[in-house]
């Protein structure tokens, strides 16, 4: 008896996954750059870890994960450009709903 080959993901899903993986890598590299306040860096890294963890779940919503990643990247770029304290929320996430985990 031979083992069956694992099912290959559809081409479209692979392309979306590759694009998301590239953006996750870009976000990680952005968080490693100098110029971000240490407190803000810690907050951003916690959000990054939460995004990565949520994307690993079987019920992961890739669209929502991508939106959260976009907000994280925007906040990281803002905090890198601005020497003063960057806002905790990006403009599109000023008032998170009760189920949101983007409050860190």
C-alpha positions as CSV (number, residue, x, y, z in Angstrom):
1,X,0.0,0.0,0.0
2,X,1.4,3.4,-1.0
3,X,0.8,6.7,0.6
4,X,-1.2,9.1,-1.4
5,X,0.4,12.4,-2.4
6,X,-0.6,15.3,-0.3
7,X,-3.1,17.6,-2.0
8,X,-1.4,20.6,-3.6
9,X,-3.0,23.9,-2.9
10,X,-4.7,25.6,-5.8
11,X,-2.6,27.9,-7.8
12,X,-4.6,31.0,-6.8
13,X,-4.3,30.1,-3.1
14,X,-0.5,29.6,-3.5
15,X,-0.2,33.0,-5.2
16,X,-2.1,34.7,-2.4
17,X,-0.1,32.8,0.2
18,X,3.2,33.8,-1.5
19,X,2.2,37.5,-1.6
20,X,1.1,37.4,2.1
21,X,4.4,35.7,3.1
22,X,6.4,38.3,1.2
23,X,4.5,41.1,3.1
24,X,5.0,39.3,6.4
25,X,8.7,39.2,5.7
26,X,8.8,42.9,4.7
27,X,7.0,43.8,7.9
28,X,9.4,41.8,10.0
29,X,12.4,43.5,8.3
30,X,10.7,46.9,8.9
31,X,10.4,46.1,12.6
32,X,14.1,45.3,12.8
33,X,15.2,48.7,11.4
34,X,16.6,51.3,13.7
35,X,14.7,54.4,14.4
36,X,11.6,53.0,16.0
37,X,11.1,53.8,19.7
38,X,11.7,50.7,21.8
39,X,8.2,50.8,23.4
40,X,6.5,51.2,20.0
41,X,8.7,48.4,18.6
42,X,7.5,46.1,21.4
43,X,3.9,46.9,20.7
44,X,4.3,46.4,17.0
45,X,6.1,43.1,17.5
46,X,3.3,41.9,19.7
47,X,0.8,42.8,17.0
48,X,3.0,41.1,14.4
49,X,3.1,37.9,16.5
50,X,-0.7,38.0,16.9
51,X,-1.2,38.4,13.1
52,X,1.2,35.4,12.4
53,X,-0.6,33.3,14.9
54,X,-4.0,34.1,13.6
55,X,-2.9,33.2,10.0
56,X,-1.8,29.7,11.2
57,X,-5.2,28.7,12.4
58,X,-7.3,26.4,10.2
59,X,-10.1,29.0,10.1
60,X,-7.8,31.9,9.2
61,X,-9.3,34.8,7.3
62,X,-6.6,35.8,4.9
63,X,-8.3,39.0,3.9
64,X,-8.6,40.2,7.5
65,X,-5.0,39.1,8.2
66,X,-3.9,41.1,5.2
67,X,-5.8,44.2,6.4
68,X,-4.3,43.9,9.9
69,X,-0.8,43.5,8.3
70,X,-1.4,46.6,6.2
71,X,-2.2,48.6,9.4
72,X,0.8,47.2,11.1
73,X,3.1,48.2,8.3
74,X,1.6,51.7,8.1
75,X,2.0,52.2,11.9
76,X,5.6,50.9,11.7
77,X,6.5,53.3,8.8
78,X,4.8,56.2,10.7
79,X,6.7,55.5,13.9
80,X,9.9,55.2,12.0
81,X,9.4,58.6,10.3
82,X,8.2,60.4,13.3
83,X,10.5,60.9,16.3
84,X,7.6,61.7,18.6
85,X,5.3,59.1,20.0
86,X,3.4,57.5,17.2
87,X,-0.3,56.9,17.6
88,X,-1.3,53.4,18.9
89,X,-4.0,53.2,16.3
90,X,-3.7,53.9,12.6
91,X,-6.3,56.2,11.0
92,X,-8.5,53.4,9.8
93,X,-8.4,51.6,13.1
94,X,-9.1,54.6,15.4
95,X,-12.0,52.8,17.3
96,X,-11.6,49.0,17.2
97,X,-14.8,47.1,17.7
98,X,-15.1,44.9,20.8
99,X,-13.8,41.8,18.9
100,X,-10.7,43.5,17.5
101,X,-7.3,42.4,18.7
102,X,-5.6,45.4,17.1
103,X,-5.6,47.5,20.2
104,X,-2.0,46.8,21.2
